[in-house]
Structures are given as C-alpha cells and as structure tokens.
Amino acid sequence: MILPLQITARNLELTEAIKADIHEKAEKLNEFYDRIMSCRIVVESLPKRALYNVHIDMTVPGKELVVKREPNRDLYMAIRDAFDSAYRKVEDFARKQRGNVKHHEEVPHARISALFQDEGYGFLTTPDGREIYFHEHSVLSGNFKHLKIGMEVRFAEEMGGKGPQAASVTVIKS
C-alpha cells in the first residue's frame, strides 16, 4: 500500500492480537493486488446489540472499493467475513482492469435470402455477406412453411459436409 494501513476502533479497545490479525489480512490483500493506494478499516462495537461491525474502505486506481457486512456476534468472524468480501472485490476489480472479464458472444443474426419450400431448405445471408444453408428441421417452432425472404433470424452455426449450415433458426422479425 502506498499509504499506511489505518485501523480505527469505535466503542472497543483492540488487542494486539486483533491488530496483528487485521495487519496480516491487509498484507495479503496488498500481495494479491499491489496497487492498493490506501486501506482504512473501522472496527465497531454495537454494545446495545452485542454485535461487531467491520468496514473496509480501499482506494485503488480510479475507484474506491467499500466493504460493509452485516454485524456479527463474534469479532474474529466479523473481521474474517469483511476481508473475504474485500478479497472478492479486489479480485473482481483486478480482473476487470486486466480485461479478463468474460464476454458473451452475441447470437448471430441474418436474413433469409433464398427459400426452396418444396425441397425443405433455404439460405441465410449474414451482415458480412456470408451465405449459410439451413434445413426445414433446423427452424425452431416448426414454422418453415411460414418463412418469407427478407425475414430477420437468429441462428446457431455449425460446419456441415458442404460448408457452414445453421443448426437452429429462430425468426425475430417479419
């Protein structure tokens, strides 16, 4: 961390063992992601309810990550749970920063460009100009007879014996 770790206690006195536990967990955060600029931890006792709150506020490049958990009756568990949540937040932030976020591919779209109703097949033309064969059995909802040239469809592509073909075709616009 660029700035030293800040630990604040409210309504309780932190023992050296608790402070050491917090320092150890914060150091693991820093080892996991070494660009944490600051980390502030507030350990709070809620005496009327006999509960403990642990809040963690971390500053990373371009963002502030805040961890607020439900209060816990056990101080060590409250600290553990807060840091577990902090590890996940830092991990998610680092993954996004590295660009390792999963991107779901969009389902391909095409237009029906040719239909041979009597033979039970047709062709789709994709926006990039490729031509994809499809059979009447690949049309979902069994509405092959209602298809018309120019209809917009979604399709799942696979390689057939003679080239690309649509494994499934779904009409999205008339």
Secondary structure, DSSP 8 states (H G I E B T S, - for coil): --S--EEEEESS---HHHHHHHHHHHHHHHHH-TT--EEEEEEEEETTTTEEEEEEEEEETTEEEEEE---BSSHHHHHHHHHHHHHHHHHHHHHHHHT---------EEEEEEEETTTTEEEEE-TTS-EEEEEGGGBGGG-GGG--TT-EEEEEEEEETTEEEEEEEEEEE-
